[in-house]
Amino acid sequence: MRKLAVAAAAALLLASTSAAAQSLEAGAAQVRDGALNDLTAWTVLESLTTEVGPRLVGSPAMDRAREWGVDTLKRLGFENVHVEGFTTPAWSRGAESAEVLGPVPHALHILGLGNSSPTPKGGLEAEIALFPTYQALLDAPEGSLKGKIAVVTQKMTRTQDGSGYGAINAQRTSGPAEAAKRGAIAYLTRSLSTDDTRLPHAGGARAGGIPAAALSTPDAELLDHLVARGKPVVVRLSMASKLNPKAQAYNVVGEIRGSERPDEVIVVGGHLDSWDPGTGAIDDAAGVAIQTAAAKLAAGQRPKRTIRVVMFGSEEQGGSSGAYLAAHKDETGKMVAAGESDGGAGRIWSINLPTGSAAHPAMKAFAASVAPLKAIVTRSPPREGGADISGLIAAGVPFVDFNQDMSRYFDLHHSADDTLDKVDPAELAQNVAVWASFIFTVANSDIDFRALAKDPAK
Amino acid sequence: MRKLAVAAAAALLLASTSAAAQSLEAGAAQVRDGALNDLTAWTVLESLTTEVGPRLVGSPAMDRAREWGVDTLKRLGFENVHVEGFTTPAWSRGAESAEVLGPVPHALHILGLGNSSPTPKGGLEAEIALFPTYQALLDAPEGSLKGKIAVVTQKMTRTQDGSGYGAINAQRTSGPAEAAKRGAIAYLTRSLSTDDTRLPHAGGARAGGIPAAALSTPDAELLDHLVARGKPVVVRLSMASKLNPKAQAYNVVGEIRGSERPDEVIVVGGHLDSWDPGTGAIDDAAGVAIQTAAAKLAAGQRPKRTIRVVMFGSEEQGGSSGAYLAAHKDETGKMVAAGESDGGAGRIWSINLPTGSAAHPAMKAFAASVAPLKAIVTRSPPREGGADISGLIAAGVPFVDFNQDMSRYFDLHHSADDTLDKVDPAELAQNVAVWASFIFTVANSDIDFRALAKDPAK
């Protein structure tokens, strides 16, 4: 009898689990289908890029973006909408130009790198020392670049997962400091980019106290061709950038409170700030739009757990992750999961769920719901999460990687070409559908990712 | 006996014609294969774009280009290398900028159009009147645009034969004058372009006495989005262009003299001048490079007729065609044929030979030689020839159309993106091979295109 009772109880539990999973899967599918036909994300993205434009941290546009964020979240019915202020160093561009003076005059298309120093007024002129690879610069002895403008023209590789960027990232982020260490008075890098347009790609750097800028692809190749002639190439560079050591910045937050366990929170977000040359459409108005729309659509009827959207206020120049953690460090234990969308608007093609969770019925329900969208749940643990949730991750909050197709991302990233017209509304909707389905599933189940990380059978 | 003699003579003629044609075809094939493995065109193109750069007529760069042209032709062994000077009106760009002042501030990426007037110092500010089609502007009554900046945002269509450009060309070339007629104080047009980059595309216009500029594709679409909100959109435009009514210009000429009939001349060319934003690689350093290399390769052993290469000196702003005709009007009767390469560096995919000539053995030999290059001789007569040989065409010189794949041409044309890296050396070599084979065939036969136009059986 006892055995039978246990078996019956187990069967009942299984049936109930299975019924719950089936109900989750049906709900997730419904959320998914709703998202595929919903225009909220597109409308949010169009609004932010059109009505605010580029949003450099510390700029007046960022104040407009803060107001826009509050208005948008309220208009969409989010609760507890508020702004969390913090300060952060903020670099801003001034007038800047570069040209080859000889042996042949040529205009150069540049964008100054974040944190780089201005040139003296009137600019500086110097012979260039060109390195076809970043390693060749690193191999140059200290002092060998004295009085020179160091130039590195190594190319970035196009990859679907965006890993070509990581592989060459130091050429921009550490190049200026490495050049300065060797005596260079300025630094130019071929843009970390996969395109061939005359538009350079900006980005942050450790600038080592010298002016540093990115060249467009054709300009970098022009320097290669000029240098190949064996005559000294002299460049004039002028930059009037500024650094505000303590700019005011903001994370903008809205919630949909849970009906059963409101203190258990799933945190999702993108970043509201952008670099200045484009309108920050794919980086990262898209992420803001995707998460805002996904949270709204996932909430539908009020969810059991709380869903929180954070529009992070200083991803490009850093600061919003740390500020968010500092403001919420006592709350991280109740954060069920964190997710960030900062990979553009391309389709999600693979998903890394928190360690040990893929076999849980709730996550199987989620996986089943997004399989028709060609989004595959992998067996790999998440690796990155994102810059703005890195503080939460360090504090132990479970997180996910939703991997987007980034094949075209680095054609546009940090350049004047990062504009609304580059976003495919159908791909944007696919993103929203995947995130909405995930948020729905987590917010309406009792899945405990921390416990599963320790014991996946739990 | 008589019949037999006639038949024998006919057979002999046929055999001899056939032998001549076979010899022409073998020669053309040899020239073709040589061209496919020859780097002359690439070297010329790389040299002009690197060592001279952009070449606006009337600019100091154009003087350097003239010297470069003379040096290049001499170095390659051309004879009778000389410069033919003329004067032409030449517009030049000054500092220029545009921005949306309200309802939301946005930078606009523009390029002033050739012949447009400067703005008053300090620029002008006005509300825009936006027309989604060029026809809508034409439909606006006179006086209706008083005090406004007229904006037309109609898109160009991508086509392989480039005909999408002709279909929309008036939007740039006549738009400013039409807007001025209706009272507008300035004119902005979406670039005549098939790309989606933030780079505008320049070009000439009848400017109607007002400032006129091209917007990049994303900027035109941004104005569409702003205007859709129904509030007045105010733009500030500043342009400091200049017009030199009598700039010095040059056609640069070189020949390879014929061994048997040196006074019979085949004239081929491209244009040396360019717009200023890029380095004029596809428009038209490519054409200069293709024709210079093709003439050189076709000459091989000295040809029977004279081959002449003309680097025309003012295609973009007009003048070189008329100047060339004026200087050679007594000689046009001896010009066997004229050909121009001004469609970029894309592959030649079809060929329109002079009317009535396709069945001539020499042209059949040519067609056979280029068939392996996927260049097809059509049954259509030539239609365009090219702007720089339009004077010769009007004077009755037979001409050809070598139709290039222009699918990508209008992504780059007249923009900062017209740079060397956009040229595929293999496609460039295919162009050279087709032209070289044609030049060889004409220069080493006695084909008379004028006679064939009257009687194709001749």
Interface residues (C-beta under 8 A of the other chain):
Chain A: E46 T50 E51 V52 G53 A61 V104 P105 H106 H109 D196 T197 R198 L199 T217 P218 E221 L222 H225 L226 R229 P277 G278 T279 S415 A416 D417 T419 L420 D421 K422
Chain B: E46 T50 E51 V52 G53 A61 V104 P105 H106 H109 D196 T197 R198 L199 T217 P218 E221 L222 H225 L226 R229 P277 G278 T279 S415 A416 D417 T419 L420 D421 K422
